[in-house]
Amino acid sequence: MNPLPDRTVILGMLITLGLVFALVFWFVRLAPSPEPALQWRDTAPTAPKAVPAPQQPQQPLLPGRSGGGQNGALI
């Protein structure tokens, strides 16, 4: 079997490389686009949200304890 000339080998490598690049770019173009990038708000909202008034903390309900307060009514 005769060895291939250098020109033929180099030409085959260039054609293979071109085919690989063509396939890669073709599949990248056909791929669905990713989710759109987040768009940040540049300005603050015009009306600030109303903050509810703080509520008085309630005493915890402890079943099993009697005597005093709201817990006695539960038992």
Backbone hydrogen bonds, N-H to C=O, Kabsch-Sander energy under -0.5 kcal/mol:
donor,donor_aa,acceptor,acceptor_aa,energy
9,V,5,P,-1.8
10,I,6,D,-2.7
11,L,7,R,-2.2
12,G,8,T,-2.4
13,M,9,V,-2.3
14,L,10,I,-2.4
15,I,11,L,-2.4
16,T,12,G,-2.3
17,L,13,M,-2.7
18,G,14,L,-2.5
19,L,15,I,-2.4
20,V,16,T,-2.3
21,F,17,L,-2.4
22,A,18,G,-2.4
23,L,19,L,-2.5
24,V,20,V,-2.5
25,F,21,F,-2.5
26,W,22,A,-2.0
27,F,23,L,-2.4
28,V,24,V,-2.2
29,R,25,F,-1.8
30,L,26,W,-1.6
31,A,27,F,-1.2
40,W,38,L,-0.7
62,L,60,P,-0.7
65,R,62,L,-1.5
66,S,64,G,-0.5
71,N,68,G,-0.6
72,G,68,G,-0.7
73,A,70,Q,-0.6
74,L,70,Q,-0.6
74,L,71,N,-0.7
75,I,71,N,-0.7
75,I,72,G,-0.5
